[in-house]
Amino acid sequence: MKTQRHAAILRIVRGETVGSQEQLRERLKAEGYTVTQATLSRDIRELGLAKVAAPDGGSHYAAGPDGATGGGVRQHLEQLLPSMLVSAEGVGPLLVLKTTTGGAQALGLALDGAGWSEIIGTIAGDDAILVITRSERGRRAVQARLKELAGLPA
């Protein structure tokens, strides 16, 4: 049942613009899947869905290129950075990433999924991400790598 539900979720978010969990829950119900908000949140996390900025200023759920977490996450990060990363400034082991409006959650999820050893963790808001690294040297390495992948000047 879970596998079929996950397939339905991926089909829905790839075929339609779904801006909220409630919209997704309604679409699933129309396809015969009744889920609680907690189950849907868990499904979204397990599938690696992220909220991405839409051209109209809103946001919607999107799946990575392979539709799941794992190997596609790094590619997903590399796809998101050029369009979402605005700046990367840091001090000590702390790095603040400025993103397009609504882009921080998706970029933070992709960055967490990339598994870079220099990063201890991230905290994402709407248009900013706090990246905590293991050292100042690690922060400089992450900052340089992100800027390069995003096509920003060093």
C-alpha positions, 0 to 999 in steps of 0.5 A: 500500500505504501509503495502504491501511495508513494507512486501516486504522490510522485505522479501527482507532483510531477503532473500538477502544481501542488502548493500545500500538503492539504492540496496533495492530501485532497488529490490522494483522496480523489485517487482512493488514498486516505492519509493523515497529515502525519503520514503525508509529512513522512511520505514527503520526507521519505520521497525527498520532495521539496518545495521549490519557488514557482515563477508566479512567486508561490511555491510547489512540491517537486521531486528530484530527477530520480523521484527519490532520495539517494544518488539523485540528491547531488545532481538535484543540488547542482540543478538548484544552485544556479537558479536559487543561490543569490549569495554565500557569506560567512564568518568562522564556521558559519555560512549564510546562504541567501536564496530566491524567495521560497528557495531556502527549504528546497536548497537546504534539503538538497544540501543536507542530502549531499552529505558533505563531511564539512557540514554539521547541519543546516537551518533553512527559512524562506530565503536564507539558510544557516550552514554550520560547518566543522571549522572555518577552513571547512566553511571556506571550502563549502562556500567556494564549492557552492559559489562555483556550482552556482556560477557566482563570482569567487 
